[in-house]
Amino acid sequence: MPKPKSGKVSEPLSLREKQVLALLAKGLRREQIATHLRIKAVTVDLHNKNTRKKLGAKTIVEAVVIALRKGYLQAE
């Protein structure tokens, strides 16, 4: 499966991926997100990796920007 161009979503984000992304956008760190969602930090990392891949983003910051533009996240 070819890598999508930046900003082009190849698959919809899962609920958990959206939750992790929203918490990152609020400034929480991976350990804080893990505690908040009651998951392990490595699971947060996995969700971040999957989110970046689905959004075609090189960094998690780029993924947040793309998600905001696409309406997957709401700016607060």
FILUMSE-322109 format. One line per 5 residues: their letters; for each residue x, y, z of N, C-alpha, C. Coordinates in pm, 1 decimal. Layout:
% residues N
A = X/Y/Z/X/Y/Z/X/Y/Z; ...
***
This chain:
% residues 76
MPKPK = 84.6/-117.8/0.0/0.0/0.0/0.0/89.3/124.3/0.0; 75.9/211.4/-98.8/160.6/330.2/-104.8/127.9/429.1/5.8; 230.3/502.1/47.3/212.9/602.5/152.3/133.6/719.8/96.0; 29.2/765.2/168.8/-49.1/877.5/118.5/31.2/1006.2/123.7; -4.1/1100.9/36.7/58.3/1232.2/40.7/12.1/1303.1/166.1
SGKVS = 93.3/1393.8/213.9/62.8/1466.5/336.3/-76.2/1528.1/328.9; -155.3/1503.4/431.8/-288.7/1559.8/439.1/-396.1/1473.7/376.6; -358.4/1367.0/308.6/-457.3/1278.9/246.5/-475.9/1156.5/335.5; -594.8/1140.2/389.7/-621.1/1031.6/483.8/-649.0/903.5/406.9; -568.8/798.2/436.5/-587.6/670.8/368.2/-693.3/585.5/437.3
EPLSL = -703.2/598.4/569.2/-801.9/524.5/647.6/-852.5/618.5/756.2; -975.2/600.7/798.7/-1024.0/686.4/907.5/-949.5/657.0/1037.4; -937.2/759.3/1119.0/-872.9/741.9/1249.2/-968.7/670.5/1343.9; -912.3/583.7/1426.1/-993.6/515.8/1526.7/-1027.3/615.1/1637.7; -1124.6/579.7/1718.8/-1162.6/664.4/1831.5/-1042.9/687.7/1922.8
REKQV = -967.9/583.0/1953.1/-853.4/595.5/2043.3/-744.8/683.2/1981.7; -721.0/669.4/1852.1/-622.7/754.6/1785.3/-663.7/901.6/1794.4; -791.7/928.9/1778.0/-841.6/1066.2/1791.5/-826.1/1116.2/1934.6; -851.3/1029.7/2031.9/-836.8/1069.0/2171.9/-691.7/1104.8/2204.0; -599.7/1019.7/2160.6/-457.8/1044.9/2185.1/-414.6/1173.8/2116.4
LALLA = -456.3/1192.7/1992.7/-420.8/1312.5/1918.0/-476.0/1438.6/1984.6; -598.2/1431.3/2032.8/-659.2/1546.4/2100.5/-583.8/1582.0/2228.5; -540.7/1481.2/2303.1/-465.4/1506.6/2425.3/-326.8/1562.6/2394.5; -265.2/1515.5/2286.5/-138.1/1572.2/2242.8/-154.7/1718.6/2205.0; -263.7/1747.4/2135.3/-290.5/1885.3/2092.7/-310.9/1977.3/2212.5
KGLRR = -356.5/1921.3/2324.2/-375.0/1999.8/2447.2/-244.8/2017.1/2523.9; -138.6/1950.3/2477.9/-8.6/1966.0/2540.5/32.0/1856.5/2636.8; -47.1/1751.2/2648.5/-10.2/1641.7/2737.4/103.8/1561.2/2676.9; 187.9/1508.1/2762.7/298.3/1421.6/2720.6/251.4/1276.8/2721.6; 331.3/1191.3/2659.2/290.3/1050.5/2641.3/257.4/981.9/2772.6
EQIAT = 335.1/1003.0/2876.8/306.7/940.3/3006.0/175.4/992.3/3065.2; 149.7/1121.0/3048.6/24.8/1179.1/3098.1/-94.8/1123.4/3021.5; -78.1/1109.1/2890.5/-184.8/1052.2/2807.1/-210.8/908.0/2848.5; -104.4/832.0/2868.5/-118.0/691.9/2910.2/-195.2/682.1/3041.2; -159.9/765.5/3136.8/-229.3/764.8/3265.8/-375.6/804.6/3248.8
HLRIK = -399.2/909.9/3172.2/-535.1/960.6/3150.6/-625.5/855.0/3084.7; -570.2/783.9/2986.9/-649.3/684.8/2912.3/-637.2/543.5/2969.5; -555.8/529.5/3074.3/-533.3/400.0/3138.5/-478.7/295.1/3040.9; -376.2/340.1/2967.2/-305.9/251.3/2874.8/-156.3/269.4/2900.5; -75.3/185.9/2841.3/69.8/196.8/2856.6/125.3/301.5/2760.3
AVTVD = 238.2/359.7/2798.3/301.7/462.4/2715.0/338.7/407.3/2577.1; 378.6/281.1/2570.3/412.0/222.3/2439.9/288.5/213.5/2351.0; 172.7/199.6/2410.9/47.8/197.9/2334.0/18.7/337.4/2279.0; 48.4/439.7/2356.3/36.2/577.7/2307.4/126.5/595.2/2186.0; 249.7/545.9/2195.8/344.1/554.4/2084.5/289.7/483.4/1959.6
LHNKN = 229.3/368.0/1979.7/172.5/293.0/1867.8/59.2/370.9/1802.1; -28.0/430.3/1882.8/-136.7/511.4/1827.4/-80.7/631.0/1750.1; 24.5/692.7/1803.6/87.6/804.8/1733.9/144.2/761.5/1599.3; 210.6/647.7/1598.6/268.8/594.9/1474.6/159.8/567.9/1370.8; 52.8/502.0/1413.7/-56.9/470.4/1322.7/-124.6/597.2/1271.0
TRKKL = -141.0/695.4/1358.9/-204.1/821.8/1320.0/-118.9/892.8/1215.5; 11.6/901.4/1240.3/100.6/966.1/1143.5/95.2/895.1/1008.6; 93.5/764.6/1011.3/88.7/687.5/886.5/-41.3/714.0/811.1; -152.8/709.4/881.3/-282.9/730.4/818.1/-298.1/871.1/760.4; -237.6/969.4/827.9/-249.2/1108.0/782.6/-136.5/1149.1/688.0
GAKTI = -38.0/1061.2/671.9/74.4/1093.3/585.1/164.4/1199.7/645.1; 172.1/1204.4/777.7/250.4/1305.6/847.6/385.0/1249.3/891.4; 487.8/1333.3/885.0/620.6/1290.9/929.9/635.9/1306.1/1080.4; 566.5/1401.6/1138.2/575.5/1425.4/1282.6/436.1/1428.4/1342.8; 430.3/1416.5/1473.8/300.4/1421.2/1540.6/242.7/1562.3/1535.2
VEAVV = 329.2/1663.0/1533.3/281.6/1801.7/1520.4/213.3/1820.5/1385.1; 274.1/1767.2/1281.2/213.3/1773.3/1147.8/80.2/1697.8/1147.2; 74.0/1586.2/1216.4/-49.9/1508.8/1224.0/-160.1/1588.9/1291.8; -126.7/1662.6/1397.1/-226.0/1746.5/1465.7/-278.5/1852.8/1371.1; -189.1/1917.4/1296.4/-230.1/2021.9/1201.8/-322.6/1964.4/1094.6
IALRK = -284.6/1851.0/1039.7/-368.1/1786.8/936.7/-504.4/1749.5/994.2; -505.1/1693.2/1113.7/-631.1/1652.4/1177.6/-720.9/1772.8/1203.1; -662.2/1884.4/1241.9/-741.8/2006.5/1261.6/-801.0/2054.1/1129.6; -721.2/2054.4/1025.5/-767.6/2098.4/892.4/-875.4/2007.9/835.9; -862.7/1878.2/862.3/-960.1/1780.9/810.6/-1084.7/1768.0/898.3
GYLQA = -1082.0/1833.0/1014.9/-1198.5/1827.6/1103.2/-1202.9/1709.1/1197.1; -1091.6/1635.2/1208.2/-1086.7/1522.8/1300.8/-1071.0/1570.4/1444.4; -1015.7/1691.7/1460.1/-1000.5/1754.8/1591.2/-1064.8/1891.9/1586.4; -1112.5/1936.8/1699.7/-1170.2/2069.5/1711.4/-1075.0/2156.9/1790.9; -1042.9/2274.8/1738.1/-958.5/2368.8/1812.5/-1036.3/2422.5/1930.3
E = -967.1/2433.7/2042.7/-1033.7/2484.8/2164.4/-987.1/2623.1/2197.4
***
